Amino acid sequence: MMATIAVEAETYQSDRHFPEPPQAVNPSHAQIITEAAYHAGLSASVKALLAFTTSGNTARLIARFRPRVPISAKPVADLLETA
C-alpha cells in the first residue's frame, strides 16, 4: 500500500515544475554552495545528489530546490570512522 502511494506521489511531482526558492538577501556560505551544487547537478544531468553533512542542514538546503533526482546525506562522522 505504501509503495503504491509513494509511486503515485512521485509521478505527480515529476509532472510539475516547482519554482526555485527566492534568493536570500545575504546568503550564507552554505546557501551559496548548496545552490551551486544544485545547479551543477542540473547542468550535468546527474542521477543523484550526495550531501556530506554533520547536522543534515546541507541536504535540507539542497532539498529547498526540489531537485528531480534523489538526495542522499552522508554523515561526516561516518567518513571519519572508515578512514
N, C-alpha and C positions, 0 to 999 in steps of 0.2 A: 504494500500500500504506500509506504513512504517513498519507495523508488519511483512509483508512478507519479506521485505529487512532485518530486524533485525534477523528473524529466519534463513534466508539463510546465513547471515554473521556469526552468532553464530555456525551454523552447520559447516561452512567452518573452523572456528577457532578450533572447538573441534576435527577435524580430523588431526590437525597438532600439533606438539610439538614445542613450542618456546624455544630456548636455554635460560638458565639463564643469566642475565646480568653479565658482568665481575665484579669481586670484586674490590672494591676501595683499593688503596694503604694504605691510612689512613682513614678507615671508621669512620663516626661519630657514636655517641651512637644511634641515631635514625636509621641509616642504619643497625647497628648490630641487634637492637631489631626487626626491621621490617623483616629482613632476617630470624631471628629465628622464628618469628610468622608465616611467610610463610611456612617454613619447618615443624614446629609443626603442622600446619593445614594440610599439605600434608600427614604427617605421620598418623594423626588421622582421615583422610578421612572426614573432616568437610563438611557441606553443604554450608557454607558462612564464610567470614572473616569480623569481625567488628572492625573498627578502631576508637578509640576515639581521637579527634583531635581539635586543636584550629585554625589551618590555612588550613587544607586539605593536608598538607605535608605528614602525616603518611599514608594516603590512597594512595597518589601518589607513595610513596616509595614501598609500597606493590605491587601496580599495575605494577611496573617495572618487576616483576617476571611473569606477565601474568598468574595468577592462573586460573584454570578452574572453580572456584566457584565465585559467586558474592562477591564484596567488598562493604560493607556499611560503610559510615563515619558518625559518630555521633559527633556533636559539643559539646565540654566540657561545654560550656555556657548553653546548653540545660539541661545538667545533674544538674548543679548548681541551675537552676531555679526550677526544680521539687523536689529538696531535701528539 
